[in-house]
């Protein structure tokens, strides 16, 4: 949860060194560019758009995803802030959760989880989570010292935020997907983590 697995963060020392060489104004511009590049390479937004195009405009799931899309940033920030409050001294590979670059990376992780969930909702199956996101987390999170408890807290936060953002009918539609995501990161799957 606390460090994004994009190319930029997997090569974090080089990325951070490059950022330090830039003037503050240039850092802001470069960070914006890096975010766009990262979105294009690692978030399945195009897949979500293609899946959305197969729905009628009055589709319950399409309306739910549109509602969630409009709040993606604020949902991610709330979840990351909550996790930081719960684990104020937790340190991952790149530093404390509250460190600026780790917090930013964590927000991106939560955004990515949301996009993968939208794909699942729109496609009507769990393939994107089960075959793509979950294996990636299993491969990357231990290397970055991201505990499964942090991942569980993030998933719980996503589930709660989704219920709060949607109508009861939309939330009921989404619930089985969030239950499956919860089970993927459960204590039964990762017992001593």
Secondary structure as UniProt FT lines:
FT   HELIX           7..10
FT   HELIX           12..21
FT   HELIX           24..42
FT   HELIX           45..53
FT   TURN            57..58
FT   HELIX           60..69
FT   TURN            70..71
FT   HELIX           72..86
FT   TURN            87..89
FT   STRAND          91..92
FT   TURN            93..94
FT   STRAND          95..96
FT   TURN            97..98
FT   HELIX           100..123
FT   HELIX           128..133
FT   HELIX           134..140
FT   HELIX           142..144
FT   HELIX           148..165
FT   HELIX           168..184
FT   TURN            187..189
FT   TURN            191..192
//
